[in-house]
Amino acid sequence: MRPVLVSSFILAFVAGAVSAQAESRVFIVSSYSNDYRAARCLADSAKCGEAMAAAYCKSREYARAISYRKVPRQEITGGVSASACNGGTCEEFVAIECER
């Protein structure tokens, strides 16, 4: 009986620890995107960046922005085409990490 009780306690503890972890997701946003032009604010590290990251997360039904940063093109695998550059100017990308 005692091993069953201990096993039940451990299982309940592990299940509680897993459910306590918050869900997070990283979004890659183009700073020249037509649907989210304000991402330039994020890419330029302007004062409005924190507010813009928070607004982006809320628009995706997340509670808050954990972090945001400019992402080098080399870090984005397979998602950036050659068309991201036009006339010598290339798009910049921002990673926004959101949490539920």
N, C-alpha and C positions, 0 to 999 in steps of 0.2 A: 504494500500500500504506500509506503514511504517513497519508493522510487517513482511511482506514478505521480505523486504530489510534487516531487522535485522536478520531474520532467514537465509537468503542466506549468509550473512556475517559470521555468526557463523559456518555454514556448511563449507564454504570455509576455514575458519581458522582451524577447526578441521581436515579437509582433508589435509591441508598443514602440520600440525603438525605430523600427522601419516606418511606421505610420507617422512618427514625429518629424521625419525628414521632409523638408519642403521641396516641392517640384521646381526645378529651374530649367531654363532653356536659353540658348544663345541665338540671337537673330543677327544676320549680316545684312546691313542696309547700305545701299549706294548713296553717297552724298549728293549725287545728281539725279536721283530717282524722281520721276514725275509725280509719283504718288506720295512721296514723303520728302519734299524739298528741304524741310527744316533739319534734315540730317547733316547739312553743311555746318550747322551750329555745333554738332557733335564732333565732326571731323576737325574743325578748327580749334577745338578746346576752348571755346568761348564760354562765358559765364552762364549762358542759357543752356549749355549741354546737359546739366543734371536734370533740369526741368523737361527738356526734350526727351531724354531717355525715359523718364518717369511717364511722360505722356504716351510714348510709343508702347511701353509695357502695358499701360492701362487700356490702350486701344486694342491690344491683343488678349485682353481679359486676364492679365497678370496683376498682382498686387503692387509690385514695386520693381524698380531697376536696382540691381545689385552693383553693376559696373558697366562702363562703356569705355571704348578705346578705339583708336584708329587701327585698322588691320592692314598690314602689308599685303599686296597682291599675291605674294608667294605663299602666304598662309592659307589662301582660299583654293581648295583643290577642285578642279573641274567645273567650277561655277562661274568663272570669269572668262569671257570670250575676248578675242582680239578687237571686237567692236566696242569694247569698253574704253578704247582710246579713239579720239576724234580730233584731227587737226593738231596733233602734238600735245593735247590735253587728255589726260587719263582720269577716269573716275577714281575717287577715293572711296574706301569702304570702312564702315564702322561696325564693331561688334557690340551689341547691347545684350547684357545678361539680365533676364527677368526672372522673378520668383513669384510663385503663387502663395 
